[in-house]
Amino acid sequence: MKKIDELSEAKIGKLLLKYFIPAFIGIFANTLYNIVDRIFIGQGVGAEALSGISIIFPVMLIMMAFGMLIGIGTGVYVSINLGKKDFDGAEKTLGTGFLFMMVTSAVIMVVIYLLKVPILRSFGATEETFQYANDYLDIILGGVFFMVIGFSLNNVIRSEGNAKIAMVSMILSSITNLILDPIFIFGFGMGVKGAAYATIISMFVLMVWVLLHFRSKRAVILLRGRNIRINWKILGQIVAIGMAPFSMQIANSFVQGLINKQLIIYGGDLAVGAMGIINSVAMLVVMSIIALNMASQPIIGFNFGAKSVSRIRETLRISLTAATVIAIVAFVVTEAIPGTIIKLFNSDSEELYTITIRGLRLMLLALPIVGFQIVASNFFQAVGKAKLAMFATLFRQIIGLIPLLLVLPGFWGIDGIWLSYPISDSMSAIVVGLILWREWKRLPESVGKV
């Protein structure tokens, strides 16, 4: 089978590039969901509305966390099974993952809806921004089912070697959102609600597309009715490997909530809007590196299952180099022209502009060393080192960042919030680098032990 043969035989550099380009285009399109909403709302509705939907960002991270838990966990074990030529095991993994997606989506929707008021308050909603945040969240919750299934299954499409199809999935969904946003926000005069409706319709399009794929001849593995049941052993494997990215997203959600609260204390509602803009910029950079991870994951997972140490090492080496280059280029651009980037989101509020430009420059000071940390965490996931992957991802978010966010603003005010990020990144880089070096040396002994 061609997709399987290239994972075991094609040159790693060319194979990574082949998988990276569609992954990057696809994930860039996916990232546009939040960014396009913020641009249209910031320019068309106002700075307070922008701050309102920025409050929703931690809630969206929680929803995405469950998509990553299931999607990445399922994708990794599909890749490993394909490397072992166990197609039946790969299809059972897909079936178990799909049922888990449906159950999880329903639980998320109900729980967040019942707790939405305390959730929004805890994430920093004030009297001025609460209604914007509530209006957006009410509608978005109706699309949780579409988001989790669409995002998760698209990751499995990529894991089976169909990177171009996964790219088309995200482009199709993103273009739908891009077209509907101005129609609903401006044409129908729906404001924040229009942005939310555009987003969930786009998610629905994504879900339908990926479901059709797994019933088509293009799929390497099929979603069969007989496999849509919980295999508890497989589910345990999915959860174990997906727990690292899940924990990272959940931690990131609560960190964002803490940041919003601190920003309101030291900078007010507009500081929350500024963080929304900075997060959008940072998201583009991080997602570019995650696209590299998406390209390398099926290669590493397959060759781990096939016990090919040299191909695993070469994939990791090239990925680390490429991630560092991406991070350095992004750092130069964001430090050189921050004003141009910020004005894309809002050109009316001078105060918002001033807060954002300083925050962007300070918060991304350590960006050049972030790339290899993201790649290292993905490597631990791809070879089944769930505990190491979780530690690497949580160190920056929990052990390093939270104490700094609580302490530094007391000395430096809002600058202390921005500087918490580069200091935490620097600490994390040292720890993750040491772990990665140890695992690199141990690799020949650990291959095949899942």
N, C-alpha and C positions, 0 to 999 in steps of 0.2 A: 504494500500500500504506500503510495507516494508520500503522504504526510508523515507516515511513520519512518520511512527510509531516510528522509532528509534530516530528521532529528538525530539520527544515529550516524549519518555519513557526510552531510554537507559541511563545508568550512564554517567554523563558528562565527567569524567576523561577518561573512556574507549572510549567514542565517540570522544573526542578531539584527542586522540592518533590515533584512527582509521582514522580520517580525516587528521591529521597532517602528518603522514608518507608519504602518497601519494602526499600531497601538497608540502612537503619539497623536495621529489625526483623530482617532476615535476618542481618546481620553481628553484631548483638547476640546473636541466638540461637546463632550459630557460636562466639562468644567464650565462651558458657556452658559449652562442652565442658570447657575447662581449669578454669574458675572453679568449676563445680559439683563436679568431681572433687576440687578442693582443699578446698572447704567440707565435703563429706561425709567426706573422709579426715582433715582436721584436727580435725573434731568427733568422729568415730567411731573413728578408729584412733590418732591422737595426733600430737604435734608433730614427732617424729622421722620418722614416715611422711610428713608434709607436707613436711619437708625433703628426703626421699628422692625424691618425685615432682617437687619443684622442680628437682632435679638433671637431670631428663629434659627440662625446658623448652628448653635449648639444642638438644637432639636433635630435639625437635618443630619447632623453628624451621628446622632444616636440611631436614626433610621438607617443611614448608610453603614453604620457599624454592623448591623445584623446582616445586611447584604454582603459585607466583606467576610463576616464569620462563616456564612454558608457558601458564598461564591468562591472565595479563595481556598477554603478547606476542601470543597468538592473538586475544584480545579486541580489542586496539587495531587490529590489521590487518583484522579482520572489520569493525569500525566504519568504518575508512577506505575499504574496498572497497564497503561499502554506500553510503557517501557518494558514491562514484563510479558507483553503480548497477551495479557489477560483482558480480552475485550468484554467478556461477560462480567467480570469484576468492575470494569469501568462503567458499564451500563447500570449495574446495580447501585454503584456510587451515585450516578446521576439521578436515578429514581428516588433513592433515599433523600438526597439533597433537595429535590424538587418538592417532595411532600413536606419536608422541614421548612422550606421557604413559605409554603402556603399557611402552615400552622403559625409560624412565627409572625408573619405579616398581620394576621388577625389579632394576635395578642398585642403587638405593638400599637395598632390602631386604637384598640379599646383602652389600653392602659394610659396612653398619652392623652387621649380625649378626656378621660375621667380626671386626670391630674393636670390638665393644661394650665389652669390659672396659677397654682403654686409653682409649676415649672417655669412659666413665663416670668413670674415675679422673681424667682430664684436666679434666673438668667439675666436679670437687669431691666426688665420692662418697668417704665415709669408711667405716670398719668398721661404724659404727652405721647408716649410711644406704644402703650399697651394695646390700643384699639387696632393700630396698623398690624402689630404682631399677631393679635388674636384672629383678625380677618384672614390673614395669610395662612396661619396654621390650621384653621378650621377646614379650609379647602384642601390643603396639602395632605392632611390626614386621609382624605378619601383616595389618595393615590399611593399609599404605602404599599399595598398589594402589588401594584404595577412596578414600583421602584425596586422592591426587594427581588422580585422574580426576574425582572428585566436585567438588572445589574448583575445578579448572581449567575444567571444562565449565560449571559454574554461573556463572563469570565471563563466559563467552561468551554464555550466556543473557541476562545483563544487558547485554552489549555490543550485542546485536541489538535491544535496546529492550524486552525482556520482564522488566522489573524486578520485577513482582509475582510472576511464576513463580519467579524467583531467590529472592525472599523466602520463598515457600512451601517451597522446597527446604530452606533453612536451618532454618526453623521445624520442619518435619517431622523432620529429623535431630536437632535439639536436643531436641525433646520426647521422642523415642525415648531419647536419652541420659539425660534427666532422670527418666524412668520407670524405666529399667533400673538406674541407679546405686544407689538405695537397696535395690532387690531383690537385686542381686548383692553389694553391700558388706555390708549388714546381714542381709537375709533368708537368703542362702546362706552368710553368714559368710566371704566370700572376700577382704575387705579391699581392699588395693591391686590385686590381680588382678581383682577384681570391677569396679573402676572402669575398668580397661583393657579388659575384655571389653565393657562397656557402650559404651565409646567406639568400638571398631572395628565393632560391630554398627550403631551410628548412622551411621558412615561408609559402611557397605555400603548402608544405606537411601538415603543421599544419592546414591551412585553410580547405583543402579538408577533413581531418579527422574529424574536429569538425562539418562541414556541414553534413557529412554523419551520424554523431551521432544523430543529431536532426531530421533525417528522419528514424531513426531505432527504434526497439522495446526496446532498452536499455534506451531510453530517458524517463524521467518522464513527460516532456512536449514536444510538437512537434512544429517545425517551419512550420506552414501551410501558403500556399499562400494567403489565405483570410485575414491573420493577418499582412501581410507585407505591412503595410501602416502606416502613421503617425497619432497616437492618441495624440492630443496635450496635454491633461491632463497627460497622461502617460509619454510623452516626458518631460514635466515639472518636473515630479517626478524623472525621470532618471537623468536629468541634475542637479537638486537640490542636490541629494545625491552624484552624481559623481563629483560635482564641487570641493569638498575638495581634493581628491587625484589628480584631474586634476590641480588644483591650485598649489598643492605641487610640481608636476612634472614640470609645466611651470616655477614656481619660481626657482626650482632646476636647470633648464636649463639656465636661465639667470644668476643665481649665478655662475654656472660653466663657463659661458662666461666671467663674471667679474673676476673670479679666474684665468682663462687662461691669461687674459690681465695683471693682476697683477703679475702672475708668470713669464711672459715674461719680464716685467720690472725689477723684482728683482732676477730672476734666469735664464732667457733665455729659448730657445725651449726645452732643456732637462728637465727643471722643469715641463713643461706641460706633457712630457712623464712620469715623476715621478708621477704626479697627476693621470694620466691614470692608472698606476699600483695600486696606493693607492685606487682609486675608485673601481677597480676590487676586491680588498681585502675587502673593506668596503661593497661592494655590496653583497658579499657572506654572510656576517654577517646579514645585514639588511634584505636580502631576506629570511634568515632562520626565522627571526621574522615575516616577512610578511606571510610566510607559516603558521605560527601559527594563524595569523589573518584570513587567508583563511579557516583554519579549524574551527575557532570559528564563522565566519560570518554567515554561514547558520544556525548554532545552535541558535545564538543570534537573528537573523532576524526572524526565524521560531517561536521561543518562545515569541518574542515581539508581533508578530501577534496573537499568541495563548494566550497572556496575562499571561505567566508563569514567575513571578518575581524571584522566587527562582532559577530556572534553568538559568536565565540570569545572576544573581549574581554569581552563582557557576562557570559558564563558564568564566566570567570576572576574578574572583579571581584566578582560575587555570592558565589562560592565562597570567596574570600579573606575577605570580611566575615563570612560564616557560620561559617567555621572559627575565626576569632578569637573570636567570641562564644561558641562551644561551649567553647573552651579556657579562657576567663575564668570562665565559669559553673562549669566543673569544678574550677578552681583554688579558687574561693571555697568550694565544697562540701567538697573534700578537706581544706582548711586549717581549716574550721570544725568538722567532726565526724569527725576521723580515727578516734577511739576506737570510735564506733558501727560504722564500716565494718570495722575490724579484727576486732571480736568476732564478726562473721559467720563468720570462718574458724576461729577457735580462741578459746574462752573459758576455758580451763583454765590455760594457762601465763602467769603474770604476767611472766616474763622475756621471752618471745616478744612479748607485748603492748608492753612498754617499748621494746624494740629497734625494733619495727615502727613505732610511732607517731612516733618521732624520725626514722627513715629516710624515712617517707612525707612528712613536712613538709619536710625538707631536699631530698629528691630531686626534688620537683615544684615547686620555687620558680620555675622559669622556664616553667612550663606555659603561661601566656598567650601566649608568643611561638612556641610549637611548631606551632600550627595552620597558620599561613601557610606554614611550611617544608614541611609534608606536602603541602599543596595545590600549592605551586610545583613540587615534584618530580613530582607527578602530571601537571601541565600539560606539563612537558618530555617525559614519556612519551607523552602523548596526541597530541602533534604530531610525534612521531618523533625528538625530540632525545635520542637514547639516551645520548650521552656526557655531556651536561649533567645528565640525570636521574641517571646513575650518580654523577657528582661530587657533586651536591647531597645524595644519600642517604648517600654514604660519608664525606663531610666530617665530619659529626657523630659517626659511629660509629668511624672510624679515626683521622683526623688530629687531631680534638679530644679524643675521650673516652679512648682507650687511654693516651696519655701522662699524662693527668690521673689515671687509675686507678692508674698505676704510681708516680706522684710524691706526690700529695696524702696518701694514707694514712700515709706516712712522717712527715708533720708533724702530722696531725690524727686519726690512727687511723681508726676506722670512719666517723667524720664526713667524712673526706676522700673515702671511697667515695661516700657520698650526695651530697656537694657537687660531685663530678665531673660529674654530669648537668646541673645548671643552668648551670654555667660553660661546658660544651661547647655547650649549647643556645644560649647567648648569642652565642658566637663564630660558630656556624653561622648564626644568624639574620642577622647582618651580611653574611656572604658570600653566602648564598642570596638575600637581599633585593637586593643589587647585581646579581646575575646575572639575576634576574627582571625588574628594571627595564630592563636592557639588551635582554632578549628581547621585552618588551612593546613597546618602540620599534621593534624590527626586524620585528615580526610581519607587516606587510603584504608585506614582501619575501620572507619565508620560506614563506608559505602555499602548499601544493600541492607543495612540494619534499620528497619522501620518498625 
